[in-house]
Amino acid sequence: MEISPQQNPIELFQEWLQAAGKTEPNDPNAMALATVSADGKPSVRMVLLKDIYNGGFCFYTNMESRKGNDLATNQHAALCFHWKSLTRQVRVEGAVEPVTTAMADEYFKSRHPLSRLGAWASQQSRPLGSRKELEDRVASYEKKFAGQEIPRPPYWSGYRLVPQAIEFWQQGQGRLHDRFLFTRAGNSWTMVRLNP
């Protein structure tokens, strides 16, 4: 596989994501998100890429969750996409910033009503006494917002990871994989091929 040094890595990523959408059985936009706490402890979990906006990778969450707390103290994170059906992987590293209020509101309105209620009911990442406790809170908010638009909770929003580095990996025979690393250089990118 060859990739041109002049290739825009965001456009290349979008091509790979589109291809994954045709072959992956579930959530081709699923990505591992790695964050680091204030005391230097790493944490990783799967989240969904919801948009690529102005060259940044956008995802949404409860800002009081563990990932939200990590990002409040260390605004750097890493993403990893793995598409088994295509034997491809993309790693992304960069700084994270909040999305705009308008973007968060627009995406929240697009969610299923139960997901919107769940955003109110779930105290994400904190201990939960029982499943019933969560279901009772969902029912309580369902009653509270009956007949009206479910608003976005003030602690629920999105983040945009602005990439500083993007690595593309394609499986090769005999573990002779192809790896290409794009690194941001001002408003442009430089590319190097890496050993597998």
N, C-alpha and C positions, 0 to 999 in steps of 0.2 A: 504494500500500500504506500502510496506517495501523497504527501500533502504539500502544497505550495507555501513557501514563506510569505507570499502575498495574500494568502487566504485569511479572511476575517474569521477569527475563532468563534465569535458569537453566531455568525451565519452558519459556520460548519456545525456547531452544536445544534442549531435549529434543524439542520438537515438530518443529523443523526437522531434527534428526538422524533422527527416526523417519521423516519424509517422505523423506529422502535414502536411507534403508535400502530404500525401495521402488523407487527409480529409478537409483541409482548401481550400475554394473556390478561394481565392486570396492571394498571397504573404505570404506564411507561414514564410518567413524570415523577415517580417515586425517587427520592434521593436521600442518602444518609447525610445528616447535618451534624457536624462535630463542632462543639463549643468548648470553652475552657472557663472554669470558675475563677473567682477572685484569688483563690489560694492555689491555682495552677492545676486543678484536677480536670482531666478531659472527660467529656461525655458525648455520646453519639446516639442518634435515634433517626428513624425514618420519618420524613415529612414529604409533602407534595409540592412540587414546583407549580405555582399558579400563574405565573406570567414572567416574561422577560421584558423589562421596561427600561428604556434608555441604557441598554447594555448591561443591566443588572438582573439577577435572579431573585424573584419575589416569592415569599412564602408567608403564611399567616399563622398566628397562635395567640394563646393567652400570655400576655407579657409578664404575668406573675408566676409562670411555670419555671421549671428549672432552666430551660433554654433561655427564657426571657431574662431571668436573673443573671445568667452567665453573660448574655449580651449587654446587659446594663453596665457590667464592670469591665468586660473585654470585648470590644467591638470587632474582633477578628474571628472568622469562622472558616470552615472548609465544607465542601459538598462532594459527594461521590455518587454518580449515576452508574448503575451496572445493568446492562441489557444482555441477559444470558442467551436469548434467542439470536442475537447478532454477534455474540462473543466480543462485545465492546464495553468500554468503560470510559467515563470522563470524570476527571477530578478538577475541582475549582477551589481556589483560595482567594480570600480578599477581605476587605472591610465591610462591615454591615451597618446600614443606617435605616431608620424608620421610613416606611412609606408615608405618603401624604394622608391626611385625614379623609380626603375625598376618595382616594384609592381604597382605603380600608372600608369606608362606608359602602362603596360600590360593590366590592367583592362580598362583603357581609350580606348584602341584600340578595346576592345571587345564590346564596347557600340554601339548602333544604331547610324548611321551618324547624324540623327536629334538631338539625345541627346548630341553628341559631339559638334555640332554647338550651341546648347542651352547653353552649358557650357561657350562658348565664349560670347554669346549674353546676357545672364542673369547676371545682377549685383545683385546677390542674396541678399535678405533681405532689399534692398534699395528701396526707392519710385520709382514707375513707372507711367509715365504720362498716358499711354494708352496701350491697347493690341497691337494696330498697331505699336507703337514704338518698342515693343519687336519683333514683326514679321518682321519689317523693318531691325532690327539689325541682325536677323537670316538670312534674304535674303542677307544682305551685306556680312556676313561671308561665306555664301554659295558661293557667287561670288568670294570672295577672295581666298577660298581654292578649287575652281573648278579644278577637274582633278588631285588632289593630296591628300595625306594622311592628315587628319585633325589632327594637333598636339595637345597635351595636353596643356591647358593654364597654365602659371607658377603659378597661384593662385588656381589651382584645384588639389587636391590630396586626400589622404586617411589617416585614423587614425586607430590605433589598440588599443582596450581597453584590458588591461592586468588584468584579474579578481583577486581581492583579496577576494571577497565573491560571492557565487552563491547560490541562494535559489530556491528550487523546490517546487511548490505548486500544489496539486491535489485536486479538489473539492470532498467533502464528503457529505453524507446525513446529513440533519439537521445542516448544517454549521460545521460539525465535519471534517474539511479539514485536509489533511496531508501536513505538511511543514517540509522540511529538509534544513538546512543551512550548506553549506560547506565553510570553511574559510581557506585561504592559510596559511600554517605554513612552511616557508622555501620552500623546493622543494616538499612538500607533502600537504595534506589537512586534516583538522579535520572536523567531521560532528556531528551536534546535531539535534535532532528532536525538533521542536518548537510547542508551543500551537497554535491552529488555531485562 
